[in-house]
Amino acid sequence: MTVSQAWLSRIVLVVLVAGAAYAGWQWLRSPSLPPGFASGNGRIEAVDIDVSTKLAGRVEDILVNEGDFVRVGQVLANMDTRVLRSRLREVKAALEQARIEIDTARSRVTQRQAEKRAALALVTQRRTEVDAARRRVARSEELAPKGATAQQVLDDDRARHDGAKAALAAAEAQVAAADAAIGTADSQVVGAQAAYEAALATIDRIQADIDDSALKAPRDGRVQYRVAQPGEVLAAGGRVLNMVDLSDVYMTFFLPTEAAGRIAIGSEVRLILDTAPQFVLPARVTFVADVAQFTPKSVETTVERLKLMFRIKANIDPALLSKNLDQVKTGLPGVAYVRTDPRVDWPANLAVKLPP
């Protein structure tokens, strides 16, 4: 055997070994699919969440760093609340003032009611005086023609009767004035109570703004970016942090028309990631696009229709995610296997295999 022939044999051997290794790797990575299954390539994704400030203000401090895992309700950052707390003290003082005004207005009502009772008593007295004066006038008018009483007496009795009627009218006017004063006092009570309720509502609103100034994680997740830094002044709705929701993790992949048409919401899916081919993760279809993502310019033949690709979304069970939060990473590529025929069983190489 010549030297060139020996080198050629070695090259052929290396090619054969590399081909066998590649074939084995492909077999492990992409299991052969029996009828009733389809597969597509995709990447692990999660919902992005912006943690933003509700009100304009200054960032006081940020309590987490990029890459940190956080739990729902955990305080991630705080906004400066000095202005809000000053306003809160101001409104609490107004609340106390309104409470005092309510007591004062109620005291006025009590006073005006007492004045009305006194005016009513005076009206009763004046009516008695009018009756007495009327009777005296009647007697004088009966006796004067007979000469039994002087004309002057009759004139005096008539004058007293007119005076008593005028006093009665004045007393009745005082009753009406007391009624008006009571109405005014009642309206003052209502106004003071309204001011009190308005102050309470303002306190609740300011307290809610103070509570919202502690920016909390809306979901379990991982911090991706610190968008702002302590000391920065942000407008209302300004982003402070960006995080991914690790309770809503999914893989998006694409399938042709024939396979996509057989998939229903809730269909079982198995996911195998390139970085961990030894594990098979369970998932379920939560979305099937009703419009093709890759569409030819014209669809006129069966062959052309087969080129259409539909987007599929498969979510991983949140209970499984919660047990493996530290291992969840977005952007990892992998393969999704879908059972298009629920009557067939999953092959052994696609049985669920979870991390320990």
C-alpha positions in Angstrom: 0.0 0.0 0.0 1.4 3.4 -1.0 1.5 6.4 1.3 -1.2 8.2 -0.7 -3.5 5.1 -0.4 -2.9 5.0 3.4 -3.8 8.7 3.8 -6.9 8.1 1.7 -8.0 5.2 3.9 -7.5 7.3 7.0 -9.6 10.1 5.5 -12.4 7.7 4.6 -12.3 6.3 8.1 -12.6 9.7 9.7 -15.5 10.6 7.4 -17.3 7.4 8.3 -16.8 7.9 12.0 -17.9 11.6 11.8 -21.0 10.6 9.8 -21.9 7.9 12.3 -21.4 10.3 15.2 -23.6 12.9 13.5 -26.3 10.3 12.7 -26.3 9.2 16.3 -26.5 12.8 17.6 -29.3 13.5 15.2 -31.1 10.4 16.4 -30.8 11.4 20.0 -31.8 15.0 19.3 -34.7 14.4 16.9 -36.4 11.1 17.6 -38.0 9.4 14.7 -41.7 10.2 14.6 -44.4 7.5 14.1 -47.7 8.4 12.4 -49.9 10.7 14.5 -47.1 13.1 15.5 -45.5 16.3 14.2 -42.6 18.4 15.3 -41.2 21.9 14.9 -38.2 23.9 16.0 -38.7 26.7 18.4 -37.3 28.7 21.4 -38.3 29.0 25.0 -40.0 32.3 25.6 -41.7 34.1 28.5 -43.9 37.1 29.0 -41.9 40.3 29.6 -43.2 42.6 32.3 -42.2 46.2 32.8 -42.2 47.4 36.4 -43.0 51.0 36.1 -43.8 53.9 38.4 -47.4 55.0 38.7 -46.6 58.7 39.4 -43.9 61.0 38.4 -41.1 61.1 40.9 -37.5 60.3 41.9 -36.2 56.7 42.3 -35.2 56.4 45.9 -33.6 52.9 45.7 -33.6 49.7 43.8 -33.4 46.5 45.8 -32.6 43.9 43.1 -30.0 43.3 40.5 -30.2 41.9 37.0 -30.6 38.2 37.0 -32.2 38.0 40.5 -35.1 35.7 41.0 -38.1 37.5 42.6 -41.4 36.3 44.1 -44.8 37.8 43.6 -45.3 40.7 46.0 -41.6 41.2 46.7 -40.6 44.9 46.8 -38.2 45.6 44.0 -37.7 49.4 44.2 -39.0 52.4 46.1 -39.9 55.9 44.9 -39.4 59.0 46.9 -42.6 59.7 48.9 -41.6 62.8 50.9 -44.0 65.1 49.0 -46.9 62.5 49.3 -46.3 62.2 53.0 -46.4 66.0 53.5 -49.6 66.1 51.5 -51.0 63.3 53.7 -50.3 65.3 56.9 -51.9 68.3 55.4 -55.1 66.4 54.5 -55.2 64.8 57.9 -55.2 68.3 59.5 -58.1 69.2 57.1 -59.9 66.1 58.2 -59.6 67.1 61.9 -60.8 70.6 61.0 -63.8 69.1 59.2 -64.6 67.0 62.2 -64.5 70.0 64.5 -66.7 71.9 62.0 -69.3 69.1 62.1 -69.5 69.3 65.9 -69.8 73.1 65.7 -72.5 72.9 63.1 -74.5 70.4 65.1 -74.2 72.7 68.1 -75.7 75.5 66.0 -78.5 73.2 65.0 -79.2 72.5 68.7 -79.1 76.2 69.5 -81.4 77.2 66.6 -83.9 74.5 67.7 -83.9 75.9 71.2 -84.5 79.4 69.8 -87.5 78.0 67.8 -89.0 76.5 70.9 -88.7 79.8 72.7 -90.3 81.5 69.7 -93.2 79.0 69.8 -93.7 79.6 73.5 -93.8 83.4 72.8 -96.4 82.8 70.1 -98.6 80.9 72.6 -98.2 83.8 75.1 -99.1 86.4 72.4 -102.2 84.5 71.3 -103.4 84.4 74.9 -102.9 88.1 75.2 -104.8 88.7 71.9 -107.7 86.6 73.2 -107.8 88.5 76.4 -107.6 91.9 74.6 -110.4 90.8 72.2 -112.7 89.9 75.1 -112.0 93.2 76.9 -112.9 95.1 73.6 -116.1 93.1 73.3 -117.2 94.0 76.9 -116.3 97.6 76.4 -118.2 97.8 73.1 -121.2 96.4 74.9 -121.0 98.7 77.9 -120.0 102.0 76.2 -123.4 102.6 74.4 -125.2 102.2 77.8 -122.9 104.7 79.5 -121.6 102.0 81.8 -118.0 102.6 80.7 -116.1 105.6 79.3 -115.3 105.9 75.6 -111.7 106.3 76.6 -111.7 102.8 78.1 -113.1 101.4 74.9 -110.4 103.1 72.9 -107.7 101.8 75.2 -109.0 98.3 75.0 -109.0 98.5 71.2 -105.4 99.8 71.2 -104.3 97.0 73.5 -106.0 94.5 71.2 -104.2 95.8 68.1 -100.9 95.8 70.0 -101.4 92.2 71.1 -102.1 91.2 67.5 -98.9 93.0 66.3 -96.9 91.2 69.0 -98.4 87.9 67.9 -97.3 88.6 64.3 -93.8 89.4 65.5 -93.6 86.2 67.5 -94.8 84.2 64.5 -92.1 85.9 62.4 -89.5 84.8 65.0 -90.7 81.2 64.6 -90.2 81.5 60.8 -86.8 83.0 61.3 -85.9 80.1 63.7 -87.0 77.6 61.0 -84.7 79.3 58.4 -81.8 79.3 60.9 -82.3 75.6 61.6 -82.2 74.9 57.8 -79.0 76.9 57.5 -77.5 75.1 60.4 -78.5 71.7 58.9 -76.9 72.6 55.6 -73.7 73.6 57.5 -73.7 70.1 59.1 -74.1 68.5 55.6 -71.3 70.7 54.2 -69.0 69.8 57.1 -69.8 66.1 56.7 -69.1 66.4 53.0 -65.7 68.0 53.7 -64.9 65.3 56.2 -65.8 62.5 53.6 -63.7 64.3 51.0 -60.7 64.5 53.3 -61.1 60.8 54.1 -61.2 60.0 50.4 -58.1 62.1 49.7 -56.3 60.3 52.5 -57.2 57.0 51.0 -56.0 58.1 47.6 -52.7 59.5 48.9 -52.1 56.4 51.0 -52.7 54.3 47.8 -50.2 56.4 46.0 -47.7 55.9 48.8 -48.3 52.2 48.7 -47.9 52.1 45.0 -44.5 53.9 45.4 -43.1 50.6 46.6 -42.8 48.8 43.3 -43.6 45.1 43.8 -43.2 42.1 41.6 -46.5 41.3 40.0 -45.5 37.6 39.3 -42.7 35.2 40.1 -39.9 35.9 37.7 -36.4 37.0 37.0 -35.1 40.5 36.6 -33.7 41.1 33.1 -32.7 44.8 33.1 -32.4 47.7 35.5 -33.8 50.5 33.2 -33.4 53.3 35.7 -31.0 54.0 38.6 -31.5 55.5 42.1 -31.8 59.3 41.9 -33.3 59.4 38.5 -36.5 61.4 38.0 -39.1 59.6 36.0 -42.3 60.6 34.4 -45.6 58.8 35.2 -45.4 55.3 33.8 -41.5 55.5 33.6 -39.9 52.0 33.5 -37.7 51.1 36.4 -37.1 47.4 35.8 -37.9 44.7 33.2 -38.6 41.2 34.3 -39.8 37.9 32.8 -42.8 36.1 34.1 -41.5 32.6 34.9 -45.1 31.3 35.6 -45.9 31.8 31.9 -43.2 30.1 29.9 -43.8 28.6 26.5 -42.3 27.6 23.2 -43.4 29.0 19.9 -42.9 26.8 16.8 -44.4 26.5 13.3 -46.1 23.6 11.6 -47.4 23.1 8.0 -51.0 23.2 7.1 -51.7 19.5 7.3 -50.3 19.1 10.8 -51.6 22.4 12.2 -55.1 21.6 11.0 -55.1 18.5 13.3 -54.0 20.3 16.4 -56.6 21.5 19.0 -56.2 23.8 22.0 -55.0 21.6 24.9 -53.2 19.0 22.7 -50.2 17.3 24.4 -46.7 18.5 23.5 -43.3 17.2 24.5 -40.4 19.7 24.5 -36.7 18.7 24.2 -34.1 21.5 24.6 -30.8 21.5 22.8 -29.0 22.2 26.1 -30.6 19.3 27.9 -31.6 16.6 25.4 -31.8 14.0 28.2 -35.0 15.6 29.5 -38.5 15.6 28.0 -40.7 18.3 29.3 -44.5 18.1 29.1 -46.5 21.1 27.7 -49.9 21.8 26.2 -51.0 23.8 23.1 -52.5 27.1 24.2 -52.6 28.9 20.9 -53.0 27.9 17.2 -52.8 30.8 14.7 -55.8 31.1 12.4 -53.8 32.9 9.8 -50.7 31.4 8.1 -47.4 33.1 9.0 -45.6 32.3 5.8 -47.9 32.8 2.8 -46.9 32.6 -0.9 -48.0 35.4 -3.1 -50.8 33.3 -4.5 -52.3 30.1 -3.3 -53.8 28.3 -6.3 -52.6 24.6 -6.0 -52.4 22.0 -3.4 -48.6 22.1 -3.5 -48.7 25.8 -2.7 -51.1 25.3 0.2 -48.7 22.9 1.7 -46.2 25.7 2.0 -48.3 27.5 4.5 -46.9 27.5 8.1 -49.0 28.2 11.2 -47.7 29.5 14.5 -48.3 27.2 17.5 -47.7 28.1 21.2 -47.2 25.4 23.8 -47.1 26.4 27.5 -45.2 24.5 30.2 -47.2 23.5 33.3 -46.8 26.4 35.9 -46.6 23.8 38.7 -43.5 22.3 37.0 -42.0 25.7 36.5 -42.4 26.7 40.1 -40.4 23.7 41.2 -37.5 24.5 38.8 -37.4 28.3 38.7 -33.6 28.5 38.9 -33.3 26.4 35.8 -35.8 28.3 33.6 -34.0 30.3 30.9 -35.5 32.1 28.0 -34.1 31.9 24.5 -33.0 28.3 24.6 -33.6 26.5 21.3 -35.3 23.1 21.1 -37.8 20.9 19.4 -41.5 20.6 20.1 -43.3 17.3 19.4 -47.1 17.4 19.1 -49.5 14.5 19.1 -51.9 15.1 16.3 -53.8 11.9 16.9 -54.9 11.4 20.5 -55.6 7.7 19.9 -51.9 6.8 19.6 -49.5 6.5 22.5 -46.3 8.5 22.9 -43.2 6.6 21.9 -40.8 5.6 24.6 -38.1 8.1 23.5 -40.7 10.9 24.1 -41.9 9.8 27.5 -41.7 12.6 30.1 -38.3 12.8 31.8 -38.1 15.7 34.3 -35.0 17.1 36.0 -34.4 15.6 39.4 
